[in-house]
């Protein structure tokens, strides 16, 4: 079974930002997913470049991706370009958060 971007995105829904308690996908922190055969390269951001648990979030994302059936290897890159803003959260979730 071939790995899809949707499979990876679904796995990343299990990785939560500890401060906000919402997952990386809902927060709009997943910037790019590239699937090449069984290898996955993902670029994520964080809500703040000063996040004290950045390393743990990156590691949790890698572990989640590697747990997808068919994934042979995963690389998670962290970027702050462009910087994350609440505008990246879906409008429905933003409204429910009062943003």
C-alpha positions in Angstrom: 0.0 0.0 0.0 1.5 3.3 -1.1 1.8 6.1 1.5 -0.1 9.2 0.7 0.1 12.8 2.0 -3.3 12.3 3.6 -2.0 9.3 5.6 0.9 11.5 6.9 -1.4 14.4 7.7 -3.7 12.0 9.6 -0.8 10.7 11.6 0.3 14.3 12.4 -3.2 15.0 13.9 -2.0 12.9 16.8 0.8 15.4 17.6 -0.4 18.2 19.9 1.1 21.6 20.7 1.3 21.3 24.5 0.5 25.0 25.1 -2.7 25.1 23.0 -3.7 21.5 23.2 -4.5 21.4 19.5 -2.8 19.2 16.9 -0.2 20.4 14.3 -2.6 20.0 11.4 -5.5 22.0 13.0 -3.0 24.8 14.0 -1.7 25.0 10.4 1.8 24.1 11.5 2.3 21.5 8.7 3.9 23.5 5.9 4.8 20.7 3.5 4.6 17.0 3.1 6.5 15.2 0.4 6.2 11.4 -0.1 8.8 9.7 -2.3 8.1 6.0 -2.3 8.3 4.9 1.4 10.3 8.0 2.4 8.5 11.1 3.8 9.9 14.6 4.2 7.8 17.0 6.2 8.3 20.7 7.0 6.6 22.0 10.1 6.7 25.2 12.2 5.8 26.0 15.8 3.7 28.7 17.3 6.8 30.4 18.6 10.5 30.1 17.8 11.1 30.2 21.5 9.1 27.0 22.1 10.9 25.1 25.0 9.6 21.7 23.7 10.5 22.2 20.0 12.8 19.2 19.9 10.1 17.0 21.5 7.4 18.2 19.0 9.8 17.4 16.0 10.6 14.0 17.5 6.8 13.3 18.1 6.1 14.2 14.5 8.8 11.9 13.2 7.5 9.1 15.4 4.0 9.6 14.2 5.0 9.6 10.6 7.1 6.5 11.0 4.1 4.8 12.5 2.2 5.0 9.2 2.0 1.7 7.3 4.4 1.7 4.4 6.7 4.5 5.7 10.3 3.4 5.5 11.9 6.6 6.8 10.9 10.1 7.9 12.6 13.4 8.0 11.0 16.4 9.8 12.4 19.8 9.2 11.6 22.8 11.3 11.1 26.2 9.8 10.0 29.7 10.8 9.8 31.0 7.2 7.1 32.1 6.9 6.5 32.7 10.6 3.3 31.0 11.9 0.3 33.2 12.7 -3.2 32.3 13.9 -4.4 33.0 10.3 -3.0 29.5 9.4 -5.7 27.9 11.7 -8.9 27.0 9.8 -11.5 29.7 10.1 -14.0 27.3 11.9 -11.5 26.4 14.6 -10.3 30.1 14.9 -13.9 31.1 15.5 -14.4 28.5 18.2 -11.2 29.8 19.9 -12.4 33.3 19.7 -9.5 34.4 17.4 
